[in-house]
Amino acid sequence: MASNKLKITDLEFDDIKSNLKTYLSSQDKFQDYDFEGSGMSVLIDLLAYNTHYMGYYANMLGNEMFLESSSLRESVISHAKHLGVTPTSVTSPTAKLDFVFTPTGL
């Protein structure tokens, strides 16, 4: 009997790959396949990498949605504007100098 459940809570590459192999081997159509063979292994690696990267990007996107966990300057500025704060960028120091030249020995 095929299992219709795929574990999606593990977002580490090796866990994803193992879960994909377990899920596919439980399906009637894939019971006799060798998942360590080069062709099938490449496809499972591709699916696992894609899932891993998408999980990472979703996590980073979730972090940027809140001021407390934002790490990108653009996100922090956007959140600060909603709170009525207008952040300024770092500026270099300036000084006004007056030079007086007195020629000598002419």
ZIURFEN-V627747 format. One line per field, one symbol per residue. burial: + if it has 16 or more other ideal C-beta (glycine too) atoms within 10 Angstrom, else -. A space follows every 10 residues. Layout:
burial = ???
This chain:
burial = ---------- -----++-++ +-++------ ---------- ---+---+-- ++--+----- ---+-----+ ----+---+- ---------- ---------- ------
